[in-house]
């Protein structure tokens, strides 16, 4: 499993009790008609929203193929993702762009890259960490010549509270291997359109 973080299994009953307590704490009546099933609904939603905590998203990249001696850029743009800001437990939503250069034709399925992105996104996260986790998993599992990951997201902790800056995007990048070379990085960023 991802050696940066380890998690316990989701305790559905405990989530339900916490949501009930939360509703009471904000002055609501968890027994009123509209809220009666809310603790159960939130617990079930948590199983999906935080499902990446129970997996190693790098495992998706282990499905590999060999394409001759190919060492040309592979780019997957606009991978939609949603995650949960660990500071406020509010969502951030955006797109990930992943570029890598295979080593001697060692490639993975394009959908596997999207699954890896979404696996890491389904945890309490910081966008900066999320970006690095994806790049590190690509390097670890594929051993490519290099990886460039760029993520753009709108954080509701900025748009619906605090500064209330609707439309503001946070952009993060992680550069590994041959993308340290400025010319290679510029070509990738041009092809990514960011």
C-alpha positions as CSV (number, residue, x, y, z in Angstrom):
1,X,0.0,0.0,0.0
2,X,1.0,3.7,-0.4
3,X,3.7,4.0,2.2
4,X,3.0,7.6,3.0
5,X,-0.3,7.0,4.8
6,X,-2.2,4.1,6.2
7,X,-5.8,3.9,7.2
8,X,-8.2,1.9,9.3
9,X,-11.4,0.5,7.8
10,X,-14.4,2.8,7.6
11,X,-16.7,2.3,10.7
12,X,-20.2,2.9,9.3
13,X,-21.9,2.8,12.7
14,X,-19.5,5.3,14.1
15,X,-20.0,7.7,11.1
16,X,-23.7,7.5,11.6
17,X,-23.4,8.4,15.4
18,X,-21.0,11.2,14.5
19,X,-23.4,12.6,11.9
20,X,-26.3,12.4,14.4
21,X,-24.1,14.3,17.0
22,X,-23.1,16.8,14.4
23,X,-26.8,17.5,13.5
24,X,-27.5,18.0,17.2
25,X,-24.5,20.3,17.6
26,X,-25.6,22.7,14.8
27,X,-29.1,22.9,16.4
28,X,-31.0,20.5,14.2
29,X,-33.3,17.7,15.2
30,X,-31.9,14.4,13.7
31,X,-35.3,12.8,14.3
32,X,-37.3,15.2,12.1
33,X,-38.8,13.8,8.9
34,X,-36.1,15.1,6.4
35,X,-33.1,14.2,8.6
36,X,-34.2,10.8,9.9
37,X,-32.1,8.8,7.3
38,X,-29.3,11.3,7.0
39,X,-26.8,9.6,9.2
40,X,-27.1,6.4,7.2
41,X,-27.0,8.3,3.9
42,X,-23.8,10.2,4.9
43,X,-22.2,6.9,6.1
44,X,-22.9,5.3,2.8
45,X,-21.6,8.3,0.9
46,X,-18.4,8.2,2.9
47,X,-17.8,4.6,1.8
48,X,-17.7,6.0,-1.8
49,X,-16.1,9.4,-1.2
50,X,-13.3,8.0,0.9
51,X,-13.0,4.6,-0.8
52,X,-9.4,5.3,-1.9
53,X,-8.3,4.9,1.8
54,X,-8.9,1.2,1.5
55,X,-6.7,0.7,-1.6
56,X,-3.3,1.2,-3.1
57,X,-4.2,3.2,-6.2
58,X,-0.8,2.4,-7.7
59,X,-2.0,-1.2,-8.2
60,X,-4.0,0.0,-11.3
61,X,-0.7,0.9,-13.0
62,X,0.6,-2.7,-12.7
63,X,-1.5,-3.7,-15.7
64,X,1.2,-3.1,-18.3
65,X,2.1,-3.7,-21.9
66,X,5.2,-3.4,-24.1
67,X,5.1,-1.2,-27.2
68,X,8.4,-1.9,-28.8
69,X,11.1,0.5,-27.7
70,X,8.6,3.5,-27.5
71,X,10.0,6.4,-25.5
72,X,7.6,9.1,-26.7
73,X,5.3,11.1,-24.6
74,X,2.0,9.6,-23.5
75,X,-0.5,12.2,-22.3
76,X,-3.9,11.8,-20.7
77,X,-5.7,15.2,-20.3
78,X,-8.8,16.3,-18.5
79,X,-9.2,13.4,-16.1
80,X,-12.1,14.6,-13.9
81,X,-11.7,14.1,-10.2
82,X,-13.3,15.1,-6.9
83,X,-11.7,15.0,-3.5
84,X,-12.2,16.2,0.0
85,X,-10.1,19.0,1.5
86,X,-8.7,17.6,4.8
87,X,-8.7,21.0,6.4
88,X,-12.4,21.8,6.1
89,X,-13.9,18.5,4.9
90,X,-15.3,20.3,1.9
91,X,-14.9,19.1,-1.7
92,X,-12.5,20.3,-4.3
93,X,-13.2,19.3,-7.9
94,X,-11.1,19.6,-11.0
95,X,-9.1,18.0,-13.7
96,X,-5.8,16.1,-13.7
97,X,-3.4,16.0,-16.7
98,X,-0.8,13.3,-16.7
99,X,2.2,13.0,-19.1
100,X,4.9,10.3,-19.0
101,X,7.6,9.0,-21.2
102,X,7.8,5.2,-21.1
103,X,11.1,3.4,-20.7
104,X,11.7,0.9,-23.5
105,X,8.0,0.7,-24.4
106,X,6.7,-0.1,-20.9
107,X,3.2,1.4,-20.9
108,X,-0.1,1.1,-19.0
109,X,-3.7,1.3,-20.1
110,X,-5.0,4.9,-20.3
111,X,-7.9,4.1,-18.1
112,X,-5.5,2.8,-15.4
113,X,-4.0,6.3,-15.1
114,X,-7.5,7.7,-14.5
115,X,-8.2,5.0,-11.9
116,X,-4.9,5.9,-10.1
117,X,-5.9,9.6,-10.1
118,X,-9.3,8.9,-8.6
119,X,-8.0,6.3,-6.1
120,X,-5.7,8.9,-4.5
121,X,-8.4,11.6,-4.8
122,X,-10.9,9.5,-2.7
123,X,-9.2,10.3,0.6
124,X,-9.0,13.4,2.8
125,X,-6.5,15.3,0.8
126,X,-4.4,18.3,0.0
127,X,-4.1,19.0,-3.7
128,X,-0.4,19.4,-3.4
129,X,0.0,15.9,-1.8
130,X,-2.5,14.4,-4.3
131,X,-0.4,15.7,-7.2
132,X,2.8,14.2,-5.8
133,X,1.2,10.9,-4.9
134,X,0.1,10.3,-8.5
135,X,3.6,11.3,-9.9
136,X,5.3,9.0,-7.4
137,X,3.0,6.1,-8.1
138,X,3.7,6.5,-11.9
139,X,7.4,6.5,-11.2
140,X,7.3,3.6,-8.8
141,X,5.1,1.3,-10.9
142,X,6.1,2.1,-14.5
143,X,9.7,3.2,-14.0
144,X,9.3,5.7,-16.9
145,X,11.9,8.1,-18.0
146,X,9.8,10.9,-16.5
147,X,6.4,12.0,-15.3
148,X,4.6,15.4,-15.3
149,X,1.3,15.7,-13.4
150,X,-0.7,19.0,-13.5
151,X,-3.9,19.4,-11.5
152,X,-6.4,22.2,-11.6
153,X,-9.2,22.4,-9.1
154,X,-11.8,24.6,-7.6
155,X,-11.9,24.3,-3.8
156,X,-15.3,24.9,-2.1
157,X,-13.4,25.8,1.1
158,X,-12.5,29.0,-0.9
159,X,-15.7,29.5,-2.9
160,X,-18.5,28.9,-0.3
161,X,-16.8,30.1,2.8
162,X,-14.0,32.4,3.9
163,X,-12.9,34.6,1.0
164,X,-15.8,33.3,-1.2
165,X,-13.7,33.6,-4.4
166,X,-15.9,31.7,-6.9
167,X,-14.1,30.4,-10.0
168,X,-10.6,30.6,-8.5
169,X,-8.5,27.6,-9.6
170,X,-5.6,26.1,-7.7
171,X,-3.0,24.6,-10.1
172,X,-0.3,22.2,-8.8
173,X,2.3,20.3,-10.6
174,X,4.8,17.5,-9.9
175,X,7.8,16.9,-12.1
176,X,9.9,13.7,-12.0
177,X,12.8,12.3,-14.1
178,X,13.5,13.7,-17.5
179,X,10.8,16.5,-17.1
180,X,13.4,18.3,-15.1
181,X,14.8,19.2,-18.5
182,X,13.2,22.6,-19.4
183,X,12.8,21.8,-23.1
184,X,11.0,18.5,-22.4
185,X,8.8,20.1,-19.7
186,X,7.8,23.0,-22.0
187,X,6.9,20.6,-24.8
188,X,4.7,18.6,-22.4
189,X,3.0,21.7,-21.0
190,X,2.3,22.9,-24.5
191,X,0.7,19.6,-25.4
192,X,-1.2,19.6,-22.2
193,X,-2.6,23.0,-23.0
194,X,-1.9,24.4,-19.5
